[in-house]
Amino acid sequence: MAFRELARIKQRLSDGECAEILSTQLRGVLSVEGDDGYPYGVPMNHYYNPDDGKIYFHSGGRGHKIDAIRRCAKASFTVFDEGVPADDSAWALNFRSVIVFGRTKIADDREKVYDIARRLSLKFTQDEAYIEHELEHSGPATLMFALVPEHVCGKRVREE
């Protein structure tokens, strides 16, 4: 499939800027094809792995999102930074956003699941005892899946 190119090419972010946003931001919105073909967007925290370029998510083993990705692997993930004030305006921001289009793949390797879960947890806390406790108690029931990118596009946005 040919993905659409950004309409305002001057606002396009480099691959490096996209990777930086995916690495540093804590959350985004994963969008899948939900029930009856309705779009289903769910806020998710994530881990961007610079080694393989995939974006990893943890989840319980069942629910609307999991049913949707088992039905159709196609998904998109949108992330944006906090932005900075555009000028003296009380509301306008300049921010950067990234949209990743790809296919989801459930991770079967439990060792990899635990490794990625640790990396993801370290984005939120440096308390390794807490992380290990959570992995010991919740790890066996954790489902991990990756979004394997097929197209990544980032842009600068100036609100006006």
N, C-alpha and C positions, 0 to 999 in steps of 0.2 A: 504494500500500500504506500502511496505517496502522501506524506503528511503535508499540511498547509504550511507555508512559510509565513513568518511574521509580516503583517501588513506594513507596520512602521519600522522598517529595517534599521533606522538610526537609533532606535530604542533597544535593539537586541543586545543581550548580554553574551559575553564570551563563555566558552565551555568551562573555563576556570572559575568565572564568577558564579555560574550555575552550580558547580561542584561545591564552592564555598558556602553558598546559601543552603544547599541540601545538607551539608556537614554541620553547620552551626545552628540552624534553626531547630527548635524542639518539636514542632508540630506542623501538620498540614492537613489537607482534606483528601482522602482517598475516595474516588468515585468509581462505582461499578454499575453494571446493569442489574437493577433490583427486580423486585417482583413485578410481573406483568409488563416488563420493559421500561419501567420508570427508573430514571437515574436515582442512584442512592449514594449520597456523599456523606462520609463519616469522618469526623476529626480523629486523627491518629498521631501518636508519636512514632518516630521512625529512627532507623539507623542507616545512614548512607555509608556504604563500604567502598572506600576509594580503591581497594585492591581489585574488586571485581565489577565495580560500577553499579551494583544492584542496591535497591532500597529495601530494607527489611522491616517487617512489622510483626508484633506479637499479638496473640489473640487467644480467646477461648476457642474450643473446638467446634462450636456450633453457634448459630444465629443467622440473622439476615445477611450480614457481610459474607460469612463463610459459605452459606448456601449460594450466594450470588457468584463468588469466585469459583466455586465448584461447577456451576452451570456455564460460566463464560469467563475465560481467563483474562480478557481484555479489561484494562483499567487505566485510570489516569490519577496522578497525584499532584496536587498544587500546594506550593509552599511560598510564603512571602516573608520578608524581613520586617522589622518593626518600623522602618522608615524614619525619616527626619523631617522636621518642619520645612515646607516648601518656601516659605518666606515669613513675613510677620503675621500671616493668617493664623487664626485661632484653630482652623480645622484642616487645612490642606497639607498633605504629606508628599514627599518623594520617597518611593519605596521600590524594591526590586522583587519580582516574582518569577517563579520557575514552574513550568508544567512538564511533567514526565508522562509520556504515553508508553505503555508496554503491556506485558502479559505477566500475570501472577503465576508463581510456582510455589507449591507447599514444600517446605524443607522436611526431608525424611531423616536426615542425619542428626541424631540427638546431640552428638558432640558439637555440631555446628550450631544447633538451636541454643545450647547453653552458652557457647562462645558469643554469639550475636546478642543474646539476652544480657550478658555481662556488659558488652560494649554499649548497648542501648542504655542500660541502667546508669552507666558512668556519665552519661550526658546530664543526668538529673541529680546524682549524688556520688560522692567519693567514699561513702560508708560501705566498705567492702564486706564487713560482717553482716550488714543489713542485706546487701545484694545476695550473698551466699545463703542466708537464711531464706530469703524469698525463692531462690532457685531450688533449694532443698524441698520447700513446701509446695510451691506452685509450679515448679519446672516440669514435673511429669505430665501435668495437664495443659501445658502451654503449647499452642500451635504457633509455628513461625512460618511466615511466607515472605517471598521476595517479589518485588516488582522488577522485572527484567526490562530495562529501557529499550525501546525501539526508536523513540524520538524525544529529544529534550529541547525545550525552548524557554529562554528566559528574557525578560524585558524590564526596562526601567519605566516606572509609572509616575507621572506628575499630576496629582489631583489639582483641579482648578474649579 
